[in-house]
Amino acid sequence: MIHTLLVANRGEIACRVFRTCRELGIATVAVHSDADAGALHVREADAAVRLPGATPAETYLRGDLIVKAALAAGADAVHPGYGFLSENAGFARAVIDAGLVWIGPPPEAIEAMASKTRAKELMGIAPLAEGDVTEDDLPVLVKAAAGGGGRGMRVVRELSSLKDELEAARAEALSAFGDGEVFVEPYIENGRHVEVQILADAHGTVWALGTRDCSLQRRHQKVIEEAPAPGLGPELTSTVHESAVRAARATDYRGAGTVEFLVADGKAHFLEMNTRLQVEHPVTEAVFGVDLVALQIKVAEGAPLPPAPPPPSGHAIEARLYAEDPARDWAPQTGTLHALSFPTGLPAPRPSALRAGEVDGGPAAGTGVAHDGPVAGAGSGRTPWTRVDSGYGPGDRIGVHYDPMLAKVIAWAPTRAAAVRKLAGVLERVRVHGPVTNRELLVRSLRHPEFTTAGMDTGFYERHLPELTAAEDGEEIAALAAALADAAARQAAGGTTARLGGWRNLPSQPQVKRYLGRNGEHEVRYRRTRRGTEAENLPGVRILDTAPHAVRLEVDGVQREFRVARYDDRVHVDTAARAYTLTAAPRFPDPTDRHEPGSLLAPMPGIVVRVAEGLAPGAAVTAGQPLVWLEAMKMEHRISAPASGTLTALHAAPGRQVEVGALLAVVQAAVPEEPAS
């Protein structure tokens, strides 16, 4: 029996594993980098061990340090989570050789399947040789042999860019997984990403726990996932189930794993097998009423699985809440997470009998798992419920070194339509203050007709991103609420009643305040009169009540409350269905903030990993030419020339850490030649 378990990971997956361990009576150990010293997963563990350093290469990819940490803390088992070393056979062997229980498949199975090149060979599929790719093969996909999560993947549509994309994929894969092996395969446009969850024990039982659809992806990383995959049909479902079970039996697999397919033209094409738990495992847990982490532990302890899994029930959908800006090429965001709360409703009643690993009501939002239904197991009742798996809490800082996922929000309901509605409604009411997130994109994606009718594929965001990231209406109303709340706060601080009717001095001149938002600059003008406070430039708006943190307005006859929170010059305004982020415009702009035309600024904080070969001031560049590569949150981001011309300055250098807005280079655009007269 396992008594103490170390999770060789961080963030929400560490919190997720700890949750199950608490329910099973297993003590928990966290490991952490210096950057994660105060992280939520460290706060939730019974004990924690420091891994000196900040980058993944110094910490979470150091298998030797993690094994030492497990032994020092008295752990008798190690759970790898996902990402990092979760599919590293050498790490699995090191854990086993140290006398510890490995919560995962045998190292031999990892070697056979965790490397995508060897997995394809096992399934009878040969990748393309790098040197043999021709124009007729395009487009192709460059893909990391290890790991997942979209890292180390590049679509190549022009043969001339293949070399650069191979180099970029190798660098990204090495940084994320400690393995720079990549391969090339044909790229199938606009298929559906479908996968099968498997679970196997050491006694010959292999479960196929239904299908999942993970077609909504950005940069080959999943954003929204659901179970079961809609519209597959019984024949195709049976085909992928049988293929998944065959792959597991071929490698003498044990534990949890996922076999992934790309479905196009009614056929399922094998992609890979992930020899670990997947980020999206909660949707399978919800539909089948099981706790996959508890079952992983059970299998690792040598216990047999029942002959067949429980019957599925209903539909579940998961959305990943990221600190990123989809409107700016999905740029990851950093900074302090001031507020994070979820409208999860009342806690679920305690089930009278728990299935294997199922757990009941849990902690409030921000403590790893929050929900208004069971963490695993939708089988009881027909009322839709939600679950939140989070790795961050209010006050935590989102840094540059790790994945920008803040939380996963999961909804279960008896039908797909009800689950979609439930999840969209919950996400609409999430309160998140700090860095920009993809919250609004998630809500709009779930309500898009292509998704609601299950007609989506992997090209969904390429087709629809502009409409899904269009700026919100009503930003000028939110700016008015921000200005009124600010005035009320200043009045309260000065000892004057802040409510309407409490104003003592009535200036004859209108009050003016400016805010910057997604839609540009908003000038708010309002005047205090004996009838109350009136907005001057917003017809149809009546001011009903103001307070430092809440303003009630009537807009075109409809009353709405605006909740206002201020953090320095940043203001967050939340309504029941919308969220706005504004920046108070300075009265006197700093002239030093201006940059000359052609300046290339860092779109995010990160580390310069390389610059274009031979790049130096005076070099001629062409529009769109990659000049500088930044690494942020384990992904590489390319900075390209905005126009053809001459590089007049280069401030970026490999290894240099830069903050958002840092000047990287300057390109002076070429002056067009005058046409001959």
Long-range contacts (C-beta under 8 A, 24 or more apart in sequence): 1-301, 2-26, 2-76, 2-77, 2-101, 2-297, 2-300, 2-301, 3-27, 3-76, 4-28, 4-29, 4-73, 4-74, 4-75, 4-76, 4-77, 5-29, 5-75, 5-76, 5-77, 5-78, 5-79, 5-103, 5-297, 6-30, 6-31, 6-49, 6-66, 6-69, 6-70, 6-73, 6-75, 6-77, 6-78, 6-79, 7-31, 7-41, 7-45, 7-78, 7-79, 7-80, 7-81, 8-60, 8-63, 8-66, 8-78, 8-79, 8-80, 8-81, 8-84, 8-85, 8-86, 8-91, 9-41, 9-60, 9-79, 9-80, 9-81, 9-82, 9-83, 9-84, 9-86, 10-36, 10-39, 10-41, 10-60, 10-81, 10-391, 10-402, 11-39, 11-40, 11-41, 11-391, 11-392, 11-402, 11-403, 11-405, 12-41, 12-368, 12-389, 12-390, 12-391, 12-392, 12-405, 12-407, 12-408, 13-81, 13-82, 13-83, 13-277, 13-279, 13-391, 14-41, 14-44, 14-45, 14-81, 14-391, 15-40, 15-41, 15-44, 15-367, 15-368, 15-369, 15-389, 15-390, 15-391, 16-293, 16-368, 16-369, 16-389, 17-79, 17-81, 17-293, 18-44, 18-45, 18-368, 19-359, 19-362, 19-368, 19-369, 19-375, 20-291, 20-293, 20-294, 20-297, 20-357, 20-359, 21-297, 23-291, 23-294, 23-357, 23-359, 24-294, 24-297, 24-357, 26-297, 29-69, 29-70, 29-73, 29-75, 31-59, 31-60, 31-65, 31-66, 31-69, 32-59, 33-58, 33-59, 33-60, 33-401, 34-59, 35-399, 35-401, 35-402, 36-402, 38-396, 39-391, 39-392, 39-396, 40-366, 40-367, 40-368, 40-390, 40-391, 40-392, 40-393, 40-396, 41-368, 41-391, 43-393, 44-367, 44-368, 47-73, 49-73, 54-399, 54-401, 55-401, 56-84, 56-175, 56-176, 56-401, 56-402, 56-634, 57-175, 57-178, 60-84, 60-85, 61-85, 61-177, 61-178, 63-88, 63-90, 63-91, 63-94, 64-94, 66-91, 67-94, 67-95, 67-98, 67-100, 70-95, 70-98, 70-100, 71-98, 71-100, 75-100, 76-100, 76-101, 77-101, 77-102, 77-103, 77-297, 77-300, 78-102, 78-103, 79-103, 79-104, 79-293, 79-296, 79-297, 80-104, 80-276, 81-276, 81-277, 82-148, 82-149, 82-274, 82-276, 82-277, 82-278, 82-279, 83-147, 83-148, 83-149, 83-176, 83-177, 83-403, 84-177, 85-178, 86-275, 86-276, 86-277, 87-114, 87-146, 87-147, 87-148, 87-177, 87-274, 87-275, 87-276, 88-114, 88-146, 88-177, 88-178, 88-179, 89-114, 101-300, 101-301, 102-300, 103-255, 103-296, 103-297, 103-300, 104-255, 104-275, 104-276, 104-296, 104-300, 105-251, 105-253, 105-254, 105-255, 105-257, 105-275, 106-252, 106-253, 106-254, 108-251, 108-252, 109-251, 109-252, 109-253, 109-254, 109-275, 110-275, 112-250, 112-251, 113-247, 113-251, 113-253, 113-257, 113-272, 113-273, 113-275, 114-146, 114-273, 114-274, 114-275, 115-145, 115-146, 115-181, 116-143, 116-144, 116-145, 116-146, 116-183, 116-271, 116-272, 117-145, 117-181, 117-183, 119-247, 119-272, 119-273, 120-185, 120-270, 120-272, 122-247, 122-250, 122-251, 123-247, 123-270, 125-270, 127-183, 127-184, 127-185, 128-183, 128-184, 128-185, 128-186, 129-184, 130-162, 130-166, 130-184, 133-159, 133-162, 133-184, 134-159, 135-159, 137-186, 139-187, 139-189, 140-184, 140-185, 140-186, 140-187, 141-184, 141-185, 141-186, 141-187, 142-166, 142-169, 142-182, 142-183, 142-184, 143-169, 143-182, 143-183, 143-184, 143-185, 144-169, 144-172, 144-173, 144-176, 144-177, 144-179, 144-181, 144-182, 145-173, 145-179, 145-181, 145-182, 145-183, 146-173, 146-177, 146-178, 146-179, 146-181, 147-173, 147-176, 147-177, 147-179, 148-272, 148-274, 149-176, 149-221, 149-279, 149-403, 150-217, 150-218, 150-219, 150-220, 150-221, 150-222, 150-635, 151-176, 151-177, 151-221, 151-634, 151-635, 152-176, 152-177, 152-182, 153-219, 153-220, 155-187, 156-184, 156-187, 164-626, 168-629, 168-636, 168-638, 171-609, 171-610, 171-629, 171-636, 172-631, 172-634, 172-635, 172-636, 175-609, 175-631, 175-634, 176-634, 188-262, 188-264, 188-269, 189-459, 190-264, 190-457, 190-458, 190-459, 191-215, 191-262, 191-263, 191-264, 191-269, 191-457, 191-458, 192-229, 192-262, 192-263, 192-264, 192-456, 192-457, 192-458, 193-217, 193-222, 193-260, 193-261, 193-262, 193-263, 193-271, 193-458, 194-229, 194-232, 194-240, 194-260, 194-261, 194-262, 194-263, 194-268, 195-258, 195-259, 195-260, 195-261, 195-278, 196-240, 196-241, 196-243, 196-244, 196-258, 196-259, 196-261, 197-256, 197-257, 197-258, 197-278, 197-281, 197-284, 197-292, 198-244, 198-245, 198-247, 198-248, 198-253, 198-256, 198-257, 198-258, 198-259, 199-255, 199-256, 199-257, 199-292, 199-295, 199-296, 199-299, 199-305, 199-309, 200-248, 200-253, 200-254, 200-255, 200-257, 200-299, 200-305, 201-254, 201-299, 201-303, 201-304, 201-305, 202-254, 202-299, 202-302, 202-304, 203-304, 203-305, 205-304, 205-305, 205-306, 205-307, 206-245, 206-248, 206-249, 206-253, 207-305, 207-308, 207-309, 208-241, 208-244, 208-245, 208-309, 209-284, 209-288, 209-290, 209-309, 210-284, 210-287, 210-288, 210-312, 211-237, 211-240, 211-241, 212-280, 212-283, 212-284, 214-280, 215-456, 215-457, 215-458, 215-460, 216-445, 216-451, 216-456, 216-460, 216-461, 217-458, 217-460, 217-461, 218-326, 218-330, 218-461, 219-330, 219-635, 222-279, 222-280, 222-320, 223-319, 223-320, 223-322, 223-438, 223-442, 223-445, 223-461, 224-317, 224-318, 224-319, 224-320, 224-442, 224-445, 224-446, 224-451, 225-279, 225-280, 225-283, 225-317, 225-318, 226-283, 226-315, 226-316, 226-317, 226-318, 226-416, 226-419, 227-283, 227-284, 227-286, 227-287, 227-315, 227-316, 228-287, 228-312, 228-315, 230-416, 230-454, 231-454, 232-263, 236-263, 236-266, 236-268, 239-268, 240-268, 243-268, 243-270, 247-273, 254-299, 255-296, 255-299, 255-300, 256-281, 256-292, 256-295, 256-296, 262-458, 279-320, 279-405, 279-408, 280-318, 280-408, 282-316, 282-318, 282-376, 282-387, 282-389, 282-408, 282-410, 283-316, 283-317, 283-318, 283-410, 284-316, 285-375, 285-376, 285-377, 286-314, 286-316, 286-376, 286-377, 286-378, 286-387, 286-410, 286-412, 287-312, 287-313, 287-314, 287-315, 287-316, 287-378, 287-412, 288-312, 288-313, 289-313, 289-355, 289-358, 289-376, 289-377, 289-378, 289-379, 289-380, 290-355, 290-356, 290-357, 290-358, 290-376, 290-377, 291-355, 291-356, 291-357, 291-358, 291-359, 291-375, 291-376, 291-377, 292-357, 292-376, 293-357, 294-356, 294-357, 294-358, 294-376, 295-356, 295-357, 297-357, 298-356, 298-357, 310-355, 310-379, 313-378, 313-379, 313-414, 314-378, 314-412, 314-413, 314-414, 314-415, 314-419, 315-412, 315-413, 315-414, 315-415, 315-416, 315-418, 315-419, 316-378, 316-410, 316-411, 316-412, 316-413, 316-419, 317-410, 317-411, 317-416, 317-419, 317-420, 317-423, 317-446, 318-408, 318-409, 318-410, 319-408, 319-409, 319-410, 319-423, 319-427, 319-442, 319-445, 319-446, 320-405, 320-407, 320-408, 320-438, 320-442, 321-405, 321-406, 321-407, 321-408, 321-409, 321-427, 321-430, 321-432, 321-437, 321-438, 321-439, 321-442, 322-404, 322-405, 322-406, 322-437, 322-438, 323-398, 323-404, 323-405, 323-406, 323-434, 323-435, 323-436, 323-437, 324-404, 324-436, 324-437, 324-438, 325-436, 325-438, 326-438, 326-441, 326-465, 326-468, 326-469, 327-469, 327-518, 328-603, 329-603, 329-637, 331-603, 331-604, 331-637, 332-400, 332-404, 332-604, 332-632, 332-633, 332-635, 333-398, 333-404, 333-435, 333-436, 333-437, 333-604, 334-397, 334-398, 334-399, 334-400, 334-435, 334-604, 334-605, 334-632, 334-660, 335-397, 335-398, 335-434, 335-435, 336-395, 336-396, 336-397, 336-398, 336-434, 336-567, 337-392, 337-393, 337-394, 337-395, 337-396, 337-397, 337-398, 337-406, 337-432, 337-433, 337-434, 337-435, 338-394, 338-395, 338-433, 338-434, 338-565, 338-567, 338-572, 339-394, 339-431, 339-432, 339-433, 339-434, 339-565, 339-572, 340-365, 340-366, 340-390, 340-392, 340-393, 340-394, 340-406, 340-407, 340-430, 340-431, 340-432, 340-433, 340-434, 341-365, 341-366, 341-394, 341-430, 341-431, 342-370, 342-386, 342-388, 342-407, 342-409, 342-426, 342-429, 342-430, 342-431, 343-426, 343-429, 343-430, 344-370, 344-371, 344-372, 344-386, 344-388, 344-426, 345-372, 345-386, 346-372, 347-371, 347-372, 348-372, 348-373, 348-374, 348-385, 351-377, 351-380, 355-379, 365-390, 366-390, 366-392, 366-393, 366-394, 367-393, 373-412, 378-412, 382-414, 384-411, 384-412, 384-413, 384-414, 384-418, 384-419, 384-422, 385-411, 385-412, 385-422, 386-410, 386-411, 386-412, 386-422, 386-423, 386-426, 387-411, 387-412, 398-434, 398-435, 400-604, 400-605, 400-606, 400-607, 400-632, 400-633, 400-657, 401-633, 401-634, 402-633, 402-634, 403-633, 403-634, 404-633, 406-432, 406-437, 416-454, 417-452, 420-446, 420-447, 420-451, 420-452, 428-576, 428-577, 429-576, 429-577, 431-574, 431-579, 432-579, 433-565, 433-567, 433-572, 434-567, 436-581, 439-579, 440-472, 440-579, 441-468, 441-469, 444-468, 471-517, 471-518, 471-519, 472-518, 472-519, 472-578, 472-580, 474-555, 474-578, 474-580, 475-517, 475-518, 475-519, 475-522, 475-580, 475-582, 476-519, 476-522, 476-524, 476-538, 477-538, 477-541, 477-553, 477-555, 477-562, 478-517, 478-562, 478-573, 478-575, 478-578, 478-580, 478-582, 479-513, 479-515, 479-517, 479-522, 479-524, 479-582, 480-524, 480-526, 480-535, 480-538, 480-541, 480-551, 480-553, 481-551, 481-553, 481-562, 481-564, 481-573, 482-513, 482-515, 482-524, 482-564, 482-566, 482-571, 482-573, 482-582, 482-584, 483-511, 483-513, 483-515, 483-524, 483-526, 484-526, 484-533, 484-543, 484-546, 484-551, 485-546, 485-547, 485-548, 485-549, 485-550, 485-551, 485-562, 485-564, 485-566, 486-513, 486-564, 486-566, 486-571, 486-584, 487-511, 487-546, 488-546, 488-547, 488-548, 488-551, 489-548, 489-549, 489-566, 492-548, 498-546, 498-547, 498-548, 499-545, 499-546, 499-547, 500-532, 500-533, 500-543, 500-544, 500-545, 500-546, 501-532, 503-528, 503-533, 506-530, 510-536, 513-584, 514-584, 514-585, 515-571, 515-582, 515-583, 515-584, 515-585, 516-582, 516-583, 516-584, 516-585, 517-580, 517-581, 517-582, 517-583, 518-581, 521-585, 522-582, 595-663, 596-666, 597-668, 597-669, 598-642, 598-643, 598-645, 598-648, 598-666, 598-667, 598-668, 598-669, 599-663, 599-665, 599-666, 600-627, 600-628, 600-639, 600-641, 600-642, 600-663, 600-664, 600-665, 600-666, 600-667, 601-660, 601-661, 601-662, 601-663, 601-664, 602-630, 602-639, 602-658, 602-659, 602-660, 602-661, 602-662, 602-664, 603-630, 603-637, 603-639, 603-660, 604-630, 604-632, 604-637, 604-660, 605-632, 605-657, 605-658, 605-659, 605-660, 606-630, 606-631, 606-632, 606-633, 606-637, 606-657, 606-658, 607-631, 607-632, 607-655, 607-656, 607-657, 607-658, 608-652, 608-653, 608-654, 608-655, 608-656, 608-657, 608-658, 608-664, 609-636, 609-654, 610-654, 611-650, 611-652, 611-653, 611-654, 615-647, 615-650, 616-647, 616-650, 617-647, 617-648, 617-649, 617-650, 618-646, 618-647, 618-648, 619-646, 619-647, 620-644, 620-645, 620-646, 620-647, 621-645, 621-646, 621-647, 621-667, 627-664, 627-665, 627-667, 628-652, 628-664, 628-665, 630-658, 639-664, 639-665, 641-667, 642-667, 642-669, 643-667, 643-669, 643-670, 644-669, 644-670, 645-669, 645-670, 646-670
